[in-house]
Amino acid sequence: MPIGMIEIIDQSDKEIKAWSDFVKSSSAATIAHQIGWKQVMVDGLNHRPKYLMALKDSEVTGILPMVIMKTWWQRKYLISIPWIDYGGIIAHDSESEELLLDAAIQTAKSEKVDFLELRSVLGAGRNLPTRKDKVTFLLNLNHDPEIIWKGFDAKLRNQIRKAEKSGLAVEFGGKELFDSFYKVFAHNMRDLGTPVWGKKFFAAILTVFSESAQIVLVRKSDEVIGAGLVLSFKDRLYVPSASSYRSAIKDCPNHALYWAIIKKGCELGYSFFDFGRSTWNSNTYNFKKQWVSEPTQLTWQYYLERSKEIPALNPANPKYDYLIKIWKRIPLPIANILGPKIIRNFP
């Protein structure tokens, strides 16, 4: 029987189970392939999902989560998937992979998007325009965090000790810690010159992934000076968002936060800690390289429908330098209102 294709539209219990069972069974599945992100993209960002499954004899042989983003300047992008580092096609065989890629390209044509972006580690088999300026850092965990500690160099260990000597305390929790997390996160994003993702978006993540998402706070005395969002999937912990006040950097709150998560991951039996993506040789790249010496290459592939070149819709693009300088000067309350309306237009 030839492989067929269906699009998940109504998100029935049967479709959700079929998708989730495939993700559970596939070693190539990433955190971004969970069906819950479909709802997050609708509720949190008001984007339109296009989730495709390849089927053979009623069995799922491949999946592709995609999201159509329409900007306020009337451009459209097809992304697999926005915000998070991963996505793309996962399939049991090359026939299913080809079918899903063809369907994605057809969707890009019919929706008249500028481009299709597939975020993955290895990439699809077909020769497509590719970006390789993004990496992530995967730390192998161990049941004994002392073994990991001994693998760190002296400088990193001293920074973690400095956080401890500064009297920093780390707290794990759920939605009840969200406002404290967002206060630090929004302040830091403004200071970096980057529009902040909205409360509605993070609330959707904490609701949809209520059993796996956690908020982590770093306190000095009674003041929260650092915070992060931790997600879990299969054998790994993942931190897509973490921030601290620049005024508190001397106390090493980021080191306290990451070391606490790593120790917790060891205690709970996870195999990997994923620091999240960075651009080669950026500030975040250099920070994460202290913890993991060898980065893991990310492969983002493109089908260019209306665009003539691979897009560079990110703060590292020099053309945004002037806007970043302006954003850093915007009063925080205004930045928190305008930021979510702007950033939802960028994948």
PyMOL commands that set and color helices and strands:
alter all, ss='L'
color gray80, all
select helices_A, chain A and resi 13-25+31-33+36-45+94-110+145-151+154-165+175-192+199-208+246-251+253-268+283-289+318-327+332-343
alter helices_A, ss='H'
color red, helices_A
select strands_A, chain A and resi 4-8+48-56+59-70+76-80+90-91+115-120+130-131+134-136+138-140+168-173+214-220+223-233+236-244+272-274+278-279+296-297+299-304
alter strands_A, ss='S'
color yellow, strands_A
deselect
rebuild
show_as cartoon
